[in-house]
Amino acid sequence: MLRVVHVDPDHADARRVVAELDAALSAITGESGAASFDPEDCRGAGACFVLAYDADGSAVGCGAVRALAGDIGELKRMYAQPGSGAGAHVLAELERHAAACGYRQLWLSTRRVNARAVAFYERHGYVQVAPYGRYVGRAASVCLGRRLP
């Protein structure tokens, strides 16, 4: 059984899981993605950082929501250890939190080469949206979004 909890992004377990994410992204894309994440964006109204814990109490996944523009939130630092099943649980909690904060859509960017991530989001109803912010003009990125219920 997985449990998803809200924590500060500086929590020791959060730092460890984000370090795993950085290493995984570096192996896939050549960059950790850390430059596009500011932990401060996950604090305060309309934002959160979550960790997924397995039945043994080990942190096996993470993710964040931050304000993007108007009624659009942005997913950041999504990660699940392969085989843990945590990704769907983390995403569901982030979507629940985003809807409770009044967001009507969630957007994200990932690298096209990260086929596993792209397929994960597509399975969960995310479709391509126009590039936004720092991703405009970056052919290596794909921006995805989903309307929230």
N, C-alpha and C positions, 0 to 999 in steps of 0.2 A: 504494500500500500504506500502510495506517495502522499506527502503532505507539502503544501505550498504555503510559505509564510512571508510576510512583508518584513524586510530588514533594511538597515542602513547600508548603502553600498560600500562602506568602510568596514563592515562586519568581517571578522577573520574568515569565515566560510565563504563570504562573497568574494573576497580578494583571491582566495584559493581557486574557486570555480572560474572566476574571470581570467585568472592566469592560465587555466586549462583552455578556455575559449581563445585567448590570445595565441597560444601555441597551436591550437587546431587551425585557426584562421591563417596563421603564418605558413603552416604546412600546405594549405589549400591555395592561398592567394598570394603568398609572399609578403603580406602585411598583417599585423595583428588587429587592425581596426581600432586600436585604443585611441588614436588621435581624434576620432569622431565621437568620443564619449567623454562627457564631463560629469562625474558623480553628483555634482551640485544640481544638475538638471533633474535628478531623481528624488529630490527633497522638496517638500512643500506641496501646496495644493495642485491637484491635477497630475501628480507624478508619483511613481513608486518604483521600488526595486524589490524583486522577490527571489527566493531560493526554493528549490524543490529538494525535499529530503526523502530518502528511501526508508524502508521499514527498519533498517539498522541504524538510522539517524545520520547517515552520511549525505552531505550536500551533493546532488547529482545534476543540478540544472539551475539556470538563472535567467532573468530577463528584467527589462525595465520599460516603463512608459514615461514619456515626458510630453509637455505641451509643444505643439508644432505651430499651428496657426488656427485661430478661430475654434471651430468645433472638431479639429483634426489633432489627434495625438500621434506620437511616433513611437514605434517599438525600437528598443535598443538592446544590445548585448544579450540576445537570445542564445541560449546554449543548453544542450542536454547531452550528458555522457551517452555515447552510442550504446544502444540496447537497454537503457534505463527506462524508456517510456516517459520520461519527464517532460519532453517538449510540448506535448499536447496539454498537459496539466498546467504548465507555466503559461502557455498561450491563453488558455481558457481563463485563468485568473487575471492576466493582464487585460484581456478583453472585458471581463466583468468589471474590473476596476475602472477602466477607461469609460465604459458606459455609465457607471455610477458618477463619474466626474463630469458627465455631460458631453463627452466626445461622441460624435456621430460616425466618425471614420477613424481607422488606424492605418498609418502608412509606415513603410520601412524601406530601407535600401540594403541590398546585399550584392555581392559580386556574382556576375553571371557564371563564373567558373565554379561557384559553390552550388553545384547542381543539387546536392542533397537538401540544402536549405531552400532553394527555389521550389523544389518539388514538395517539400513539407508545407510551405505557405500556400502553394496552389491547392494542395489537398484540403486545406482549411479555408478555402474560399477567397484567397487573395488573388487579385488580378493586377496586371501592369497598370500603373498610373504614370502620368508625365513626370519626368525627372524634376526634382525640387531642390532648393538650397544648394549645398555644396556638391550635389550629384548632377547638376545640369552640365551637359557637355562631357560627362565621363562615360565613355562607351563601355567600360568594364563593369559599371554598376547597372543594376536593374532595380527600379522602384516599383513596389507592390503596395496595394491597399485593399481595404475591405470596409464596407459599410457595417456598422454595428446594429444589432437588433434594437 
